[in-house]
Amino acid sequence: MIGDDQEGHLLHNGLTRQILGSAYDVHTALGPGLLESVYRTCMAKELRLRGLECRAEASVPINYKGEALDNGYRADLIVEDRVIVELKAMDKLLPIHHAQLLTYLRLTGLKVGLLINFNVSSLRDGIKRVVYKA
């Protein structure tokens, strides 16, 4: 379930602003057209330069029948153990990308995620903030 209420909107708002500031800096420096892995590396560097703890390609285990299974799913970035950031470098974001982020939020127990597509001329057109409510 996606929440657009005031509480969901404000959840981790300061942190998501810092993450988006990092994304704008990376996009301004590099522009569109590179591989997702390049943006992930640069985002991790920029977030760390801002003093934020960041895990790149963080494992997203599946808990199946009481057992955590490592299945190879990886979140692009988890920032401060509070926000999942999924990065894309595509023509446009698709509903499956939104579903992927919601699933990662559900599996990790985190509530806020950012979906950022760097393959746009204006980064504002490539950002989607997602709040998961159980």
PyMOL commands that set and color helices and strands:
alter all, ss='L'
color gray80, all
select helices_A, chain A and resi 6-10+13-30+36-49+95-108+123-126
alter helices_A, ss='H'
color red, helices_A
select strands_A, chain A and resi 54-59+62-64+67-69+74-79+83-88+112-117+127-131
alter strands_A, ss='S'
color yellow, strands_A
deselect
rebuild
show_as cartoon
